[in-house]
């Protein structure tokens, strides 16, 4: 699932891809999408993008003299499980392109497409960020930090820290793989009470005797949890790439897998939290670990490939009982076909069965959460 870094990379991709392009005509929506129609038409307009947390804003700005005269229009996108942007020739649109912006003549006609295989993504007209989301962990660090520490009385901080980190009112941009990497670096058990972890940060003040350079050095050498909520996503953005989606390419996936230290890595344990999401960790899970929950350790055998960039953690083994392509059950050996991501893009049952057969023929393993719920 795309998290803050993937959305920011997608925004960067849109700005780079659309720089110098002139778009024209109506905005075209797929008939199967339940999202709203976009009431925008202009003979000549440009497209720009910005991101905040897990949201992306597209701004459609008519050029001088464009007809009919109208004001710019902004759309805010949330990517759901599989949203991404692609720029493609108009005669070769990608599958599941649910919103399309076409370039104006002359020149080859291109389309900027919002592609969403699972259709959980959404766009809103008007350009307002979703109410209730907190400051962006990447771009609004000081406001983000203040918002968390000022609201520690909120009941979400009664929960384990791994669950609190997914609350977008306070950690806008943090998702499943980021929380695992952040907690792992600080050796914080994921099921420690969130308030107890964060209250210690309220008391932390650098010595007034330290110089500015010494204070900066101390922060870099010993960052706290909120500082890592800013710096760890920034590391992912600095890896580069096109953001989330199969068009990112194998090089993007390889760089991301090399960066991971905890999420889905061999030797790490996993548990489902109270929201049913899998948290990866090392060592003791902490005092608020779910009762009766069995920690499972990722085995190193067959684990050369880590999880897909921006994806969810592998599904609960109890819910993944099909065997594909080998003697071991999926619950014991889960890896993604990063080298053949197109296998994961089918939506109909027949195509999915074909995917499984091809995966099995190649000796590969594909987790069920990639496939439609009706299967």
N, C-alpha and C positions, 0 to 999 in steps of 0.2 A: 504494500500500500504506500503511495507517495507520502513522504513526510516533508517537513519544511525545506530541507536542502533540495529535494527533487523539484518542488514547486518553484523555488528560486532559480534552479537551473533551467526549468522550462520557460520561465520569464525571460531569462537571458537569451535563450534560444530564439524566442519570438522576436525580441528586439534585433538580434543579429540577422535573422532570416528575412525580416520585413524591412530592414533598413534600405531605403532607396526604392522600394516598391510602391506603386500606386494601385490602390484597389478601387473597384467600381461596381455599381449595380446593387442588387439586394443581397441580404444575408440569407443563406439557404439552410434550412433545418431539415434533418432527417425525419421522415413521417413516423418512424417508430419511436422517436424520442418523446418522453413526457415532459421535457423541459419547455419553457415558454418560447413562442416565436419572438424573433428579434425585429422590431419594427424600424428598420433602418435601411435607407436607400440614398445613394449619393453617386454622382458621376465620377467623382475622384476623391478619395480619402486615404489617409495613412493609418497604420495600426502601431500602437506602442503598448508596452506591458510593464507592470510592476507587481511585486509580490509582498505579502505580509503573512507570516506564519504559514498556514496551510492553504492560503487563498491566493489566487492570481487575478489581477484586474487587467482587462483589455480595454483600451480607449480607442474608439473610432473617431478620427478628427477630419472633417471635410477640409479640402484644400481651398484656397481663395478662388472664387469664381465657380465652384462646383454647384451643380444643380441636382435637386432643388435646394435652395438655401436652408441650412438647418444647423443646429448646435451639435457639438460632439456628443457621443453616446458611450457610456462605460458599462461593461459587463464584469461581474465578479464570478469566478469559477472556483468550485471545489472539486477535486479530482476523484473523489470516491476511492475505489480499489484500483482502477486501471486507467484513469484519465491521462492524456498527454496531447501535445500539439505536434503536428507534422505539416510540412510544406511539400506539396506534391503537384504534378501536372494535372490539369483539370480532367484530362481524359483517362487518368489512372489514379483515381481517388482511392485511398486506403479503405479497407473494410472498417465498418463501424465509425465512419466519419459523421458525427451527429450534428455538427455545426460547421459551415463552410463559408469562407470569405474569399471572393475571387478577385484576381488582379484585373485591371482595366487594359484595353488595347492601347497601343500596339504591343507587339511582342508576344511570346508564348504565354498562354493563359495558365496561371498557377492558382492553387487554392491553399489557404491556410486552414487546416482542419483541426477541430477538437475531436480526438479519437477516444472512444470509451467502450471497450469491449464488453464490460460487465454492466454498463449503463447505470452505475451508482453515482456517477458524477453529476454535478448540477451547476447551472448558471443562473444568476439573478441580474435583472436589468436595473440600471441606476447607479451602479458603481460603489454602493456602500458596503464596507466590510461587514461581515455577519455580526450582529449585536451579541455581546457577551464574550467574544473572544478577547483574550488579554493581549498585551503588547507582544510584538514579535521577538522571539528569543535571538534572532539573528541581527535585526536592524534596530531594535529598541531596547538594548540591554539594560540601561539604567532604569527605565520605566518598568521593564519586566521584573527586575530584581525587587524594586520597591513594591510592586503590586503583590508579589508573593509574600514578602516579609510583613507587609501591612495587614494581610488577611489570613494570618495563621490560625485565627479562631474559626475559620470556615470548617464545616464538618468534613470536607473532603480530606483534610489533613489528619483526621482520625484514622484514615485508611492506610494501608501499606504504602511506602514511598513509591513502589513501582506502579501502583494504581493512580496515585496523585499526579505522577508525571504525565499521565495521559489526559488530564483535565485541561482542555484548551482555554478555559477562563484564566488559567495561570501559566500554562506552559504551551503557548501557541506556537506550534511547529514541531514539538516533540512527539514522537511516535514509538512504535514497538522496538525497532532496532536501535534507535538512539538511546532510549532509556536503559537498555541492556548495556550498551557501551559506556554510558556515563557512570552507572552504578558499579560496573566492573572496575573501572579505572580507580575509583575511590574505595574499593573493597567494602562497599555498603551492602549488607544483605537486602535483597529486594523487598522482604516482608518486615522490615523495621517500620515502626510507626512514623509516618511522614512528619508530623509535628515535632517529634523528638529529634529527627535528623535536621530539620530546618531551624528550630529555635536556637540551636548553637550558633547559627550564622548571625543572629541578631546581636549576640554578645561579642562577635569577633571584630576587633578594631586594631588596625596596625599601630605599632608604637609610634608616638609623635616624635620620637628621637630619630626615626629612620628618614633618610633622604628620599626624594621622589624616586630616584633610580633604584634605591634599595627596596622601596615598596613595590615597584613594578616587578623587580626580579623575584621578590617573595611570592607575588601573585602568580607569576609564570611557573615557578617551581612547585608551588603548593596551592593549586586552584581549588576552590570549594565547589559544591554541587551546582550552584547557580551559575558560576563562572563557566563550568563545563557545559551547561545547557546552552551557552553561547558559543564556546570555542569548538566543541565537538561537531555540531552541525556546520560550522564554518569550514572545518577540515574537509567535510564531504563536498561542499561547494567548490573548494579549491582543487579537488580532484578533477573538476571539469566534466565535460560530456554534455549531452543534450537533455539530461533529465530523465524522467521515468518513461518507460515504454520500450518495446522491442527494437525500435529504430535507433536506440542508443548504441547498439553494437557491442560486440564481444570485448573490445578494448575497455569500454566503460565498465562492464561487469567485472572484468579481470582486475581493474584498478580498485574497484569497490571491495571485491573479495579479499584482495591483499591488505586492505585497510582494516577490515573487521578483526577484532580481537576476541569478542565474546559471542555475539549473536549467531547461533547455529554452528558454532565452532566445535571441533572434536574435543572431548574432555570436559565440555561444559554441561551443566545440569539444566533441566527445564521443569517448570510447573505452570499450571494454568492459574491465573489470578482470578479475583472475584468477578471480573467481566468476561471471563472465558478466553482471555488472550494469553498466549504463551510468553513467559518471561524466561530468558536465559541468564544463567549466573554461575558462579563458582563458589563452592563451600556451603556454609550454613545458610538456609533461605531466610532465617529470621523468625521472631516470635509470633508474627501474625500469618504465618504460612497456613494455607487452607487445611483444615483437619481432614485426615484421610487421603490427602493429596500425596501421590507418590512421585518423588523427584526422579527424573529419567536423565541419564547421562548420554551425551552424544558420543558414539563410538568413532574411533579414528578410521576404521576400515571403510573404504569407499567414500571417504569424506573429503577428497581433494577439492571438490567444488563446493563452495559455500552457498548460502541462500541468494536468491536473486535480488538485485539492487532494488531497494525500496519496497520489497514484498513483505507480506506477513510471515511470521514464523510458521514452520511446518505444522500441520493440523494435529490435533490430539490423536495419538495412536489409537485410542478407543473408537474414534470415528473413522479411521482410515484402515479398513480391513481387506481391501482388495490387494491381490498380489499381481505385480506386473514385471515381466522381463527377468525373473530370476527366482532363486529358491527362498530368499529371505522375505518376510512380510514388510510392507511399506513402513510400518511403525518402527522398524529397526534400521532402515536404510533409506534416507530421504535426501535427495539432492535434485536440483533443478537442471533442466537441459539448457544451460546458458548458451551453449553452442548452437542449439536449435530452438530458439524461443518461439518460433512460429508454430510449433506443435501445441502451444498453450492457448492459442487464440481462437479455437473453435467454440461455437455456441450451441450447435445442434448436436443431438445425441449421436447420430451417425458419424459425424466428423470427429467427435471425441473418441469414439471407439476406434476409429482409424488412427487417431493420435496414440492411443494406448498400444495398438498393435505395432506401430512404427517404433514407439519407444521401446517396447519389448524386444523387437528385432535388433535394436542397437544396444541392448543391454543397459538401457537407461531407466531411471526411476522418476515418476511424476506424481506429486502429491495431489490428493483429491480436491483440496481447496482451490486449485486453479480452475476446476471445471464447474459447469453450471449446477445450481442447487438441485434442479430437477433430476439429475442423475443419481 
